[in-house]
Every structure is written in C-alpha cells, then in structure tokens.
Amino acid sequence: MSSRDAASSEITPSILLRAYACGIFPMSESADDPTIFWVEPEQRGVIPLDRFRVTSRLARTVRADTFRVTINTAFKRTLAGCAAPQPGRDDTWINGRIRDLYTSLHDLGYCHSVEAWLGDELVGGLYGVSLGRAFFGESMFHTARDASKVALVHLVARLIAGGYVLLDTQFVTDHLRTFGAVEIPRRRYRALLDEAITGHGDFFALPADRPVTGAEALAHLRG
C-alpha cells in the first residue's frame, strides 16, 4: 500500500519518525522525481538478528579486516553513494528531499551510517534509522567487492551488542536472503515493531570513536 505526498516539503523529521513507528516509510519514483510517497508493504522484509547468516568466505574477509569500518564519519558521502547509479541499478528512489530529511535525522541522532574504507577511499556502506530497539535499513552501496556486505556484518554485530530486536529491510532481495532475510505479513511486522520501539537500543554499545575489528564483530554474531 502506498500513497503519494504531493506536498513533500511539509514532511518534517518528526513526522518521519512517527511514520516509522507506524510501519510506514517514504520513497520516490526516482532521484529526479521531487515527490514522495508513503509505503507500507503487505509483506515486510526483516533479518532476524538471531538467525543472521555469514558465509565462511565472507567471514574470512571480515576477520582479515580487508576494509576499515567506521560509524557516522561520512554520512553524507554514504548517502550520496547509495543514491548514485550502480551496476544493474541505473536509478534510485533517493531524491533530494529524501537526502535532506535523512541528513536532518542524522543531525538529530536518529540516522546512522556504517562505512567501509580501503585506505582513504570510501568503497561501501549503508545507512538507516534507529528508533527504540528497531533499526530500519534504508540503502547500501559498494564500489569494491564485499564492502557493503562487510558493513552489514558490522551493523548486525552492533545491533546485537546494543540490544536491538528488529532489523527491518523493507523488502527482500536475493542478495538479502543470503543473510537470512525473510518476508513476514504486515500484521506480524506491526506486532514486532510495537515491541521493538519500546525500550532503548544502544547503537553505540560497540565503540564509534575507533574502527571495530572484524574479529570483534564476528564474536558478537556468535553470541
């Protein structure tokens, strides 16, 4: 279910947070489309944190610290990377208004980025919204193989360490299925969401002032 918001300029960060708490999120048809519409899928994508899967090959990459992973050090650049065309994806739904809104949420402490670096080059990452004990993954990008996957592994480790109970992926792709993503009906999702937005998830339970090593991240996944 979706509804268009012809006056998208009236959406504020506060309204956006209330929408997330109700299970609704915004999208646009394309980066060049100035309008925003609200989306509430019949089937919602989630990654159960206790069933997150990492292949042995990816675990080796994570453990080797091939990428340096940071938190909130390059939010705008990560958002721009997610909005940029990529192989197999000529356009995105991230328009200028959405970029402004999520930058405002970041400034307020509700939106975070996870960045993957090779040397001084940002080669992948993701961003999403934190509310209570729920994290709503918005988008990810990579320009080097496995960079966004490593960022996702570090995100999940951080969520587990911080007591989160819901990782919302909005939709499920073949790529996300490899990590354990599943679709659940709207009613089930709303029940999980109601539970998740109570209490407080600590996004900074793992350090943010230094890169977390791959071994540290994997240790949290093993519980």
N, C-alpha and C positions, 0 to 999 in steps of 0.2 A: 504494500500500500504506500502511495506517495502522494504528496500534494505540493503544488507549486507555490512559492512565495514570491509574488510579483514585486513586493516591496522589501527585498532582501536587506536593504540598508537599515531596516528597522530591527533586524536581529542583533541582539547585544550578547556579550559573553554570558551574562546572567541567564538570558533566555536559552542560550545554547546548553548551558549546564542543566537547566530544568528539563530540556528536551532529552538529554542523555539519561536523566533519572527516570524518564518515562519510556525509555526504549526507542527513542527516535533520533535520527542523525541527519545532517544535511548533505546534499550532493548538488552538483551542477552537471549539465549535459556535456560540457567541455570547458577547457581552460578559457576559451574566448566568450563563453556564454555568461552574461552578467547576472542571470537569475539563479536562485537557489530553490531546490525543492526538498521537502522532508521525506524521509524514507523509514518505513517500519516493515521489514520483510516478514512474510508468513513463516519462513524458515530462517532461523538466525544461525550464523556461524560462530562457534566458540571453540577454543582449545582448552580442554580440561587440564588444569595445571598438574594434576596428579598422574596424568597419562601422556604427558608431553614426550615425544619421541625424538631421539637424536641418532642418526646413523653412525656407525663406527667410523666411517670416513670423515664425517663432519666433526665428530668428537675429537679425532686426531688433529684436525685443523684448529679447532677451538683450543685444545690443550697446548698446541705449538705456539700460540699467540702470534699467528701469522698477521693478524690485524690488532692494532691497538684500539680498544673500545672505551669510549668516553660517554658521559651523560651531560646533556644540556650545554655543551660547549660550542655547538654550531647549529643551533635550532633553525635559524632562517635558511642556512645553506642546505640543511637536511630537507626542509620543506620544499625548497626550490628543486632539489634533486628528485623528490617524489613527484613534483609537478612536471618535470621535464619528460619529453618523449624518450622511450627506451625501446630496444629491440623487441618487436612483437606488440608494442604499445605506442601508437603514434600520437595519442592524445590522452589526457587525463581529465578527471572531473574536478580538479583543484583549480578554481578560478581565483581572481584577485581578491574578491570578497572573502572567500574561504581562507585564503592565506592571511588576510588581515585579522579575521576572527580568531584563528588558532594562534596567531602570534600574540594577540591580546590575552588569550587563555594561558599561554606560556608565561607572559609577564606577570600574570596573577598566580602562577604556581600550579595550575591545573593541567598543563600540557607539557609533555616531556619528549625529548629526542634521545635516541641511542645512536651513536655514530661509530663507524668503523673506518680506520685510517691505515694507509700504507705510507709510512714516513709522515710527511706533512700533507699528504693528499687525502681528502675525504673521498672514499671509494664506495660507501654504502651507509645505510642507516634506515631508521624508521622513526615515526612519531605517533603519539596517541594521547588520549585524555585519561587522567586519573581522577576517580570520584569514589570516595569511600574505599571499599575493598575491591573495586572493579577497575579494570584498565581496558579502554576502548581503543584497539589498534586501528589507526587510520590508513596509513600507507607506508610502503617501504621502497627502497631503490638500491641499485648496485651498479657500479661500473667495473668491478673486479669480481671474479667468480667467488661465490660463497660469502661475500661481505655482508649482505643483508641477512643471510642465514645465521651467521655468527652474531650479528646484532640481535636477532630474535632469541637465540640461546641465552645471551646475556640478559635480555629483557625478562625472560621467564624466570631465570635464576633470581633476579632482583624482585620479581613479584612474589615468588615463593618465600624468599627471605623476609619480605615485608608484610606477610600475612594476607595477601590478596586471595580472593576465592573465585574470581571471574576474569577471564581474558576473552573479550569479545572481538571477533574478527569480521563482523558484519556479514560477510558472505564466505563461502568455502570454495577454494580453488584446488586444482590437483596439487599445486605446489604446497598449499597449507595442509592438505590431507596427509602428506608425508610426515608432518609433525604431530599428527593426531587430531586435526580439526574435524569437527562433526557438525551436522545441522540438527537443530532442535526446534520444535514448534514454538510459535510465539508465546503461547500460554506458559510453557515450561521456562522459556527465557525470562519472562517477566517475573516469575517466582524466584529464579536465581538472581535476577537483578535487584529485586526488593531486598533480598538477604544481603547482597553484596554492598549496596550503598549505605547500609548501616555499619557502624564501626569505622575504623580508620586504618587504611593500608599505608604502610611507611615505604614510600618509593625510595627513600634514602637509607634503608636498613643496610644495604651494601654501600661502600664509600662512593661518593661522587667527586671527591677532590683529588682522586687519583684513578688511573685505569685499574679495573678489576681483572685479575688474570683469568685465563681460560680454566685453569685448574680450580680456582675458587668458584667460578660459575658452575662447572660441572659437579662439584661437590654438593652444591645446593640442589641440583637436579636429582641427585641420588638420594637426598634426604638423610 
